[in-house]
Amino acid sequence: MDAVRASPATLGPAPNAASSRDDLLMAKAKELEAAFLSEMLGHAGMDADAEGSFGGGLGEAQFASFLRQEQARMMVEKGGIGLSEALFRAMGGGVGNA
């Protein structure tokens, strides 16, 4: 939350103030899309023990969420499903920059 607050150096009318705000909003929108995709991958069975995996067990089950999170983050980095753009606009990003 502190990143959203303006510091004394950015209080005046700065030409790139809207751009930095939009960058922050887009970063948060991408985080939300990655969290959504991670949950969907889990529900799609990405956590299921598969033949030929590392042997299953409690350790693999505990670390599967880290793998899912990284896979979701990479999906978003490569374009995702378009959810981050919709979230960005819903949060007010890009307004007044045209």
Buried (B, 14 or more C-beta within 10 A) or exposed (E): EEEEEEEEEEEEEEEEEBEEBBEBBBEBBBBBBBBBBBBEBBEEEBBEEEEEEEEEEEEBEEEBBEBBBEBBBEBBEEEBEEBBBEBBEEBEBBEEEE
